[in-house]
Amino acid sequence: MEKKEVLFLFTDYWADWEVGQAMAQISFSGDYIVKTISIDKEAKVSVGGLRAEIDYSLDEYQKLDNLAMLVLVGSGAWRSSPYDEIADFVRRLRAIDIPVTAICGATVFLARHGFLNNVKHTSNSLEFFQERLEGIDKYTGWEHYTVAQAVNDGGIITANETAALEFAREIMLALIEDDEGKGFANFWYEKHKKGSV
């Protein structure tokens, strides 16, 4: 049986530290294939100067039945554009209940387009959220804002900029179906959070 893909969506100036753990653990599991996607096929350069090659552009990715999850990678670029084409893609995925995840600035992108109005969610801080969403009418989800490292609700995972481990754990738990695998995800998280000495 063909393995499903987990897409990591990159913009320029993406945050290396926010998704490395998630990418590694998904790949290591052997159950899914990690691929990259963006608005075009141009390589995207991270905060630390890493170049991420892009496997798919948004307009060429049509095989949604082979997609397990979309991960929106944190980036300073989320402030510079509304990224309407990305919002359209997310809308297509949510219409068929494919999970969408976001960390740091990507959480604001989801809010700006109304994706967080009816689910519990978090971001870098409430003040960060308020500042970036000032005057945005499409966001009406203030009552659902949750002070937490990471939140999973209604098929949407959100996390703050310091929550790379928590983000990875929530992604793993969402992708893993058996209790043994979920137990490992929690064991992995505790080990990396607290250290092994």
Wavefront OBJ file of the C-alpha trace (Angstrom):
o trace
v 0.000 0.000 0.000
v 1.289 3.455 -0.912
v 2.410 5.492 2.081
v 0.585 8.746 2.656
v 2.434 12.038 2.573
v 2.827 14.698 5.237
v 3.377 18.045 3.533
v 5.497 20.762 5.132
v 4.616 24.123 3.624
v 7.562 26.509 3.448
v 7.778 30.244 2.890
v 10.973 32.274 2.818
v 12.675 32.938 6.148
v 11.240 29.774 7.675
v 12.115 28.903 11.271
v 14.498 25.935 11.281
v 14.055 25.091 14.963
v 10.274 24.909 14.935
v 9.761 21.867 12.700
v 12.980 19.852 12.701
v 11.811 17.460 15.413
v 8.471 16.846 13.730
v 10.037 16.187 10.322
v 12.591 13.799 11.771
v 10.105 11.787 13.818
v 7.629 11.450 10.955
v 10.396 10.227 8.646
v 11.852 7.952 11.318
v 8.490 6.257 11.904
v 8.536 4.859 8.370
v 4.745 5.151 8.194
v 4.606 8.371 6.180
v 6.622 10.219 3.568
v 7.705 13.794 4.303
v 7.421 16.158 1.341
v 7.703 19.919 0.928
v 5.280 22.282 -0.760
v 5.117 26.018 -1.401
v 3.471 28.586 -3.640
v 6.177 27.849 -6.231
v 9.125 25.493 -6.758
v 11.815 28.002 -5.734
v 14.005 26.808 -2.835
v 13.103 28.535 0.434
v 15.854 29.840 2.728
v 15.515 29.535 6.506
v 16.432 31.944 9.294
v 19.642 29.941 9.725
v 20.478 29.986 6.009
v 19.323 26.449 5.141
v 17.836 25.994 1.677
v 14.755 23.775 1.565
v 14.106 22.265 -1.845
v 10.410 22.223 -2.756
v 8.801 19.012 -4.009
v 5.476 20.487 -5.090
v 3.971 23.835 -5.937
v 0.441 24.402 -4.657
v -1.131 24.383 -8.099
v 0.327 21.009 -9.053
v -0.684 19.130 -5.882
v -4.004 17.503 -6.736
v -3.811 13.983 -5.243
v -5.461 14.801 -1.933
v -6.435 11.210 -1.182
v -2.749 10.496 -0.560
v -2.309 13.354 1.919
v -2.261 12.664 5.673
v -1.523 16.149 7.023
v -0.385 19.666 6.146
v 2.171 21.417 8.371
v 2.468 25.194 8.050
v 6.048 26.049 8.991
v 6.616 29.142 11.123
v 8.203 32.101 9.377
v 8.568 35.860 9.489
v 7.108 35.914 5.990
v 3.571 35.192 7.197
v 3.293 38.901 8.044
v 4.248 40.108 4.586
v 1.452 38.569 2.526
v -2.112 37.305 2.995
v -1.113 34.184 1.011
v -4.614 33.760 -0.393
v -3.487 30.822 -2.537
v -2.352 28.979 0.583
v -5.661 29.767 2.287
v -7.505 28.279 -0.698
v -5.416 25.112 -0.397
v -6.106 24.851 3.345
v -9.825 25.304 2.640
v -9.744 22.359 0.232
v -8.057 20.189 2.845
v -10.368 21.114 5.691
v -13.400 20.433 3.493
v -12.346 16.779 3.449
v -11.103 16.692 7.068
v -7.379 16.526 6.386
v -5.570 17.806 9.514
v -3.775 21.138 9.270
v -1.110 22.245 11.745
v 0.608 25.579 12.324
v 3.316 26.964 14.566
v 4.308 30.529 15.493
v 3.384 33.076 12.797
v 1.511 30.469 10.791
v -1.117 30.401 13.554
v -1.886 34.048 12.766
v -2.282 33.135 9.097
v -4.914 30.532 10.022
v -6.705 33.054 12.219
v -6.660 35.775 9.544
v -8.507 33.445 7.195
v -11.093 32.302 9.738
v -9.826 28.742 10.279
v -9.558 29.098 14.074
v -12.968 30.594 14.804
v -14.533 27.374 16.093
v -11.615 25.389 17.517
v -9.392 25.767 20.553
v -6.041 27.206 19.512
v -2.911 28.951 20.706
v -0.110 31.167 19.434
v 3.038 32.857 20.749
v 0.999 34.854 23.286
v -2.385 36.500 23.522
v -0.728 39.908 23.104
v 1.079 38.685 19.974
v -2.217 37.459 18.583
v -4.083 40.675 19.388
v -1.397 42.832 17.785
v -1.252 40.807 14.578
v -5.033 40.428 14.237
v -6.020 44.013 14.868
v -8.702 44.992 12.360
v -9.084 41.460 10.964
v -12.825 40.791 10.719
v -12.534 37.143 9.649
v -11.202 36.125 13.057
v -13.913 35.772 15.699
v -12.396 32.998 17.822
v -11.193 34.926 20.863
v -13.192 32.745 23.257
v -11.310 29.697 21.973
v -7.809 31.124 22.466
v -5.929 28.851 24.892
v -2.767 29.638 26.824
v -0.744 26.499 26.081
v 2.364 25.301 24.290
v 0.344 23.338 21.736
v -3.340 22.640 21.176
v -5.061 19.983 19.057
v -8.750 20.517 18.397
v -11.085 19.721 15.535
v -8.347 18.572 13.171
v -6.216 21.689 13.669
v -2.999 21.769 15.702
v -1.486 25.092 16.762
v 1.686 25.810 18.741
v 3.793 28.721 19.902
v 7.326 29.527 18.836
v 8.927 27.804 21.846
v 6.969 24.575 21.439
v 8.897 22.564 18.854
v 8.741 19.430 21.021
v 5.084 19.849 21.940
v 4.227 20.551 18.308
v 6.045 17.390 17.220
v 4.288 15.320 19.897
v 0.817 16.549 18.886
v 1.588 15.822 15.245
v 2.835 12.330 16.123
v -0.229 11.605 18.266
v -2.522 12.759 15.472
v -0.819 10.524 12.907
v -0.379 7.418 15.078
v -3.375 5.118 15.335
v -2.325 2.423 17.840
v -1.910 2.780 21.603
v 1.661 1.451 21.569
v 2.695 4.120 19.084
v 0.990 6.844 21.106
v 2.798 5.581 24.191
v 6.115 5.877 22.376
v 5.283 9.436 21.280
v 4.698 10.442 24.886
v 7.856 8.608 26.040
v 9.872 10.356 23.306
v 8.503 13.722 24.356
v 9.293 13.236 28.046
v 12.834 12.071 27.274
v 13.622 15.035 25.054
v 11.870 17.537 27.284
v 13.555 16.464 30.529
v 16.803 15.059 29.159
v 18.335 11.625 29.631
v 20.675 12.428 32.542
l 1 2 3 4 5 6 7 8 9 10 11 12 13 14 15 16 17 18 19 20 21 22 23 24 25 26 27 28 29 30 31 32 33 34 35 36 37 38 39 40 41 42 43 44 45 46 47 48 49 50 51 52 53 54 55 56 57 58 59 60 61 62 63 64 65 66 67 68 69 70 71 72 73 74 75 76 77 78 79 80 81 82 83 84 85 86 87 88 89 90 91 92 93 94 95 96 97 98 99 100 101 102 103 104 105 106 107 108 109 110 111 112 113 114 115 116 117 118 119 120 121 122 123 124 125 126 127 128 129 130 131 132 133 134 135 136 137 138 139 140 141 142 143 144 145 146 147 148 149 150 151 152 153 154 155 156 157 158 159 160 161 162 163 164 165 166 167 168 169 170 171 172 173 174 175 176 177 178 179 180 181 182 183 184 185 186 187 188 189 190 191 192 193 194 195 196 197
